[in-house]
Amino acid sequence: DETGVVMADMALDILGEEGGQVAILSASPDASNQNAWIEAFNTALAEDPQYENIEVVDTVYGNDEDTESYNQALGLVDSYPDLDLIMAPTTVGIAAAGKAMTDEGLCDQIKVSGLGLPDEMAQYTNSGCAPQFALWSFVDLGYVTMHAAYAIGTGQVEAAAGETFDAGRMGSYTIEEDPTRDSGRLRIVMGPFTVYDESNVDEG
């Protein structure tokens, strides 16, 4: 759900209140995580009036391959002459879309956003082609992981649902059942995404 809202917020920030046409460039049709994020994105757009001027016109699939994702992005341009934004919740897709729009000189017309890796997206963000994109912070993820491993490894907490531990500058976390997996699987949810733009992409 959080992924969908983050993508909706970025679309709104990029397009403004006047909104515009958005196409989704996903991985493969059977990628369950991608499908869940896309569904959450569409739900956020439908349920919150602030997004009412954002129109999703199509969802296409690049199968997480560079060339196919690149070609799908160009296909969207051909199919939708009024397209304003390509939203790609896949690191391969967003970089391929950024390259496609850059190569075709379309960055002033069509922006790119979604979920991407800072080192792959920096050139497109700094050029203005992909003004915003999001992902979890790998620094923070490693930081929380080490605190969790240390707490469990030293017996300070058990690897059990309901156990809490302190993760230093990241605060307190609770181990919980993972409702997206088989019974008995546990997870720690790190927290909000990091949204990257020209102010922080080179540090990512």
Residue pairs with C-beta under 8 A, 6 or more apart in sequence:
1 40
1 43
1 44
2 40
2 192
2 193
3 36
3 37
3 40
3 41
3 89
3 115
3 193
4 37
4 38
4 39
4 40
4 41
4 42
4 43
4 44
5 40
5 44
6 134
6 192
6 193
6 195
7 37
7 41
7 44
7 87
7 89
7 113
7 114
7 115
7 134
8 41
8 44
8 45
8 48
8 51
8 54
9 195
10 87
10 113
10 132
10 133
10 134
10 195
11 22
11 45
11 51
11 54
11 85
11 87
11 113
12 19
12 50
12 51
12 54
13 131
13 132
14 85
14 111
14 113
14 131
14 132
15 22
15 53
15 54
15 84
15 85
15 111
17 50
17 53
18 53
19 51
19 52
19 53
19 54
19 55
20 53
20 54
20 55
20 82
20 84
20 85
21 55
21 57
21 80
21 82
21 83
21 84
21 85
22 54
22 55
22 56
22 57
22 83
22 84
22 85
22 86
22 87
23 56
23 57
23 58
23 59
23 60
23 76
23 80
23 83
23 85
23 86
23 87
24 38
24 41
24 56
24 58
24 59
24 60
24 86
24 87
24 88
24 89
25 60
25 61
25 62
25 69
25 72
25 73
25 76
25 86
25 87
25 88
25 90
25 93
25 94
25 96
25 97
25 114
26 34
26 35
26 38
26 59
26 60
26 61
26 62
26 88
26 89
26 90
26 93
27 34
27 61
27 62
27 63
27 64
27 90
27 92
27 93
28 34
28 61
28 63
28 64
29 35
29 61
31 64
31 90
34 89
34 90
37 89
37 115
38 59
38 89
41 56
41 87
41 89
42 56
44 51
45 51
45 54
45 56
57 80
57 83
58 76
58 79
58 80
60 72
60 75
60 76
61 72
62 68
62 69
62 70
62 71
62 72
62 73
62 90
62 92
62 93
62 96
63 69
64 90
64 92
64 93
65 92
66 92
66 95
66 96
67 96
69 88
69 90
69 92
69 93
69 96
69 97
70 96
70 97
70 99
70 100
72 93
73 86
73 93
73 96
73 97
73 100
73 101
74 100
74 104
76 83
76 86
77 83
77 100
77 104
77 106
77 110
83 110
84 109
84 110
84 111
85 110
85 111
85 112
85 113
86 97
86 101
86 110
86 111
86 112
86 113
86 114
87 113
87 114
88 94
88 96
88 97
88 112
88 113
88 114
88 115
88 116
89 114
89 115
90 114
90 115
91 115
91 116
91 117
91 120
91 135
93 114
94 112
94 113
94 114
94 115
94 116
94 121
94 130
94 133
95 116
95 117
95 120
95 121
95 124
97 112
97 114
98 112
98 121
98 123
98 124
98 129
98 130
99 124
100 106
101 107
101 110
101 111
101 112
101 124
101 129
102 123
102 124
102 127
102 129
107 124
107 127
107 128
107 129
108 128
111 129
111 130
111 131
112 124
112 129
112 130
112 133
113 130
113 131
113 132
113 133
114 133
114 134
115 133
115 134
115 135
116 130
116 133
116 134
116 135
116 196
117 135
117 204
118 135
118 196
118 201
118 202
118 203
118 204
119 204
121 130
121 133
121 196
121 201
122 201
122 202
122 204
124 130
125 131
125 132
125 133
125 196
125 197
125 198
125 201
126 198
126 201
126 202
131 197
131 198
132 195
132 196
132 197
133 195
133 196
134 193
134 194
134 195
134 196
135 193
135 194
135 196
135 204
136 190
136 193
136 194
137 194
137 204
140 170
140 190
140 191
140 194
141 190
143 167
143 168
143 169
143 170
144 167
144 170
144 173
144 188
144 190
147 165
147 166
147 167
147 168
147 170
147 173
148 165
148 167
148 173
148 175
148 188
150 156
151 157
151 165
151 166
152 158
152 159
152 165
156 165
157 163
157 164
157 165
157 175
159 175
159 186
160 175
160 186
161 175
161 176
161 177
161 186
162 174
162 175
162 176
163 174
163 175
164 172
164 173
164 174
164 175
165 172
165 173
165 175
166 172
167 173
170 190
170 191
173 188
173 189
173 190
174 188
175 186
175 187
175 188
176 186
176 187
176 188
176 189
177 183
177 184
177 185
177 186
177 187
178 185
178 186
178 187
181 187
194 200
194 204
196 204
